[in-house]
Amino acid sequence: MVRTTADGGVRVLTFDRPERRNALDREALADLETAVTNATEPVVYLRGAGEAFCAGADLDVVRSLDGDAAAADFAALGQRVATTIERYDGAVVAGIDGAARGGGVELALACDLRVATPEATFAETGVKLGLFGAWGGTARLPRVVGEGEALDLALSGRTIAAEAALRMGLVSRIVEDPRRVADELAAVDTRALRALKDRMRDEADQQTKETRERTAFARLVERAEW
């Protein structure tokens, strides 16, 4: 349910279940984890087939979870996949065209860039089912958009359009063809791209981060081809 192709330095991963708005079951999550783990390109581009980006967890799977242990295990699988995306050794771009819901938003939050088309919409709908997103969204959403916006989205379950997502910082751009952004990143120096991501995601204290920043910069200068 996750198609993978390589094209021009970009590994394209496509949620390919359009009849279910690309809802993800265990198999699809495992496929996605494997595809990201095995990718070697400087850029991974995540997209959905059909009219949606990703509807999140397959509700048939969620309804079938029998007991706390099974539910926790399913959440842990989604968290692991999101962390694999976040830690990819390169840039990961989510190209969001159509609906991103629940777990689809959470996986997009794990990407380095979220690029939307004008038709994209976003919602954390779990609260309407008496649930909430448990694939790392409660940590990443406030980090990306701020606590106030995160609480508004998650507690209300409301749907927002691409322009509103751009204003709050949930997406970084609105374009007709998000794939072009992935191609832009694939054209830059791979070493610099990876070093920038490492530095911006560094959670050490300020002094340690600055020391690591100097070291990374010096290595790039040493290896630069002027």
Helices and strands as residue ranges (DSSP letters): E 2-7, E 10-15, G 18-20, H 26-38, E 43-48, E 52-54, H 59-64, H 68-86, E 91-96, E 99-101, H 103-109, E 113-116, E 121-123, G 125-129, H 137-145, H 147-156, E 160-161, H 162-168, E 173-174, H 179-186, H 190-200, H 206-223
